[in-house]
Amino acid sequence: AARMAAAVPPGARILVQGAPGPGFAAALFAAGRANIVLVPLDVRMTADTIDRIAALTEPSAILLGTGSTVEPVTIPRLAALPVIELDDLPDAAPPEALAALAARTPADPDAPVEILCTSGSTGNPKGVTMTQTMLLASTIRCLQTIPAGGNRFVSILPLSHIMEQVAGLIYAVAARAETEYITTLRPDVIAAAIKGHRATALVVVPQVLELLFSAIRREADKSGKGATFRRALRIAPLLPMGLRRKVFKTVHEALGGELRMVMCSAAPLSPALQRSWEALGVLVVQGYGST
């Protein structure tokens, strides 16, 4: 918060782009304290899309981290703006930055804290204004639906995504969960991270669920147990969740043995895909994207 307060005046807007991680998380929590409005950018956005978003939001600075694709010098609208290192945000701030923060009143909870831009699948991206009150209301819903305590997340979606922000970050902190960040959709890397972190929960889009389930099915075929796997999938819905996990013990061991729930949002989820995961003994909870 101090680093951002030292860079821009109260109420200013800051573009932020980078891989999910502690810096991006720090920016989201710090924005309200520093009375700054974040404009998160997906790392896959083109320069043309970023230029349109900059014209819409009129930023005063740019936060850039690992994996960012923004090159301010190539976008005239951004060329003169100060650049802040996103990955440095969690580090101790210098005294002058702390002084700038101490003199600043935090944002009102009902004032804008973010402008989230839609994906552009129905035309040019549209800016959706978010407040702390809105984010916390969604977090409270998550806490009412998903009990707190003992969860470990692997974060797969970008933190420019509202579902990841609420369920994978703000809820995770409120529920005292641990989060490991990865930056790829490769099924083998995701599976290794889930196993290594002994993840209990994931926040995903349907594409990720499909990729992971396809990898599980391929592994069963490679081991010569494809027919047995498919037969077990047909029988499993007749069993309680605990027994389903025992039937698919090998699958669960490959995923660390503790994955029990996935939260899915952002696109239509095929009922067949949801039933397949629940046949394995993993609950699928659908989220509603507030953008």
Residue, then its C-alpha position, 0 to 999 in steps of 0.5 A: a500500500a505504501r509503495m502504491a501511495a508513493a507513486v500516485p495520488p488518492g483515487a488514481r487508477i493503476l493498470v496491473q499485469g503479471a503472473p498470479g502470486p504474492g505481489f498480485a495478492a498484495a496489490l489487491f489487498a493494498a488498493g483499499r488502504a492506499n485508496i487506489v483503483l486497480v485495473p487488472l489485465d490478463v497476461r494474454m491481452t494484446a497491445d490493442t486491447i490494453d490500449r483500449i482499456a487504458a483509454l477507458t480507464e485513464p491510468s496514472a501508473i502501471l504495475l508489472g510483474t513476472g509474465s507481463t506482456v505490456e511494453p509501455v514504450t510501444i503504447p503511446r498512451l502508456a509510454a510516460l507513466p511510472v512503472i512499479e515492480l509488482d513482485d517488489l510490493p510485498d517487500a518493506a517499503p522505504p520511509e518516504a513511502l510509509a509517510a505517504l501512506a500514513a497521510r492517506t485516508p483509506a478508501d470508503p468500502d463502497a467506493p471503487v477499488e477495481i475496474l475488472c474488464t470483461s474478456g471481450s468475447t461479446g465485443n470490446p472489453k467492458g469495465v465493471t466497477m467493483t467495490q470492497t463491499m461487493l468483494l466481501a459480500s461474495t466472500i461471505r457467500c463463499l464462507q457460508t457455502i464452503p466451511a473454513g479450516g484446513n484447506r490448501f489451494v493450488s491457484i491456476l486462474p489469473l488473479s485478473h479473474i473475479m472467481e480467482q480473486v474471491a474464491g482463490l484469494i480473499y476467501a482463502v485468506a478469510a478461511r486461513a487456507e494455504t495457496e500455491y501459485i502456478t502459471t501454466l495450464r499443462p495438466d502434468v504441471i497442475a497434477a504435480a502441484i496438486k500432489g506436491h501441495r496436497a491440495t484439498a480444493l481448486v478454483v477452475v474454469p471448465q477447460v481445466l477440469e476437462l484437461l485434468f480429467s482427460a489426463i486421468r483417463r489417458e493414464a488409465d488407458k496407458s496402464g491397461k485399466g481403461a475398461t475397469f476405469r470406465r466401468a467404475l465411473r458408471i457404478a460410482p454414482l450409486l456409492p457414498m462419496g467416501l466409497r467413491r474415493k476408495v474405488f478411485k484410490t490410485v487416482h487420488e494418490a496421484l493427486g496427493g490424496e486430499l483433493r475433495m472439492v473444485m469450484c468452477s465458473a466463467a463458462p458453461l460446465s458440462p453436466a457430464l463433466q461434473r458427474s465424472w468428477e463427482a463419480l471420482g469423489v470430488l465435489v464440484v461447486q459452481g460459482y457465479g461470476s459477478t462481472 
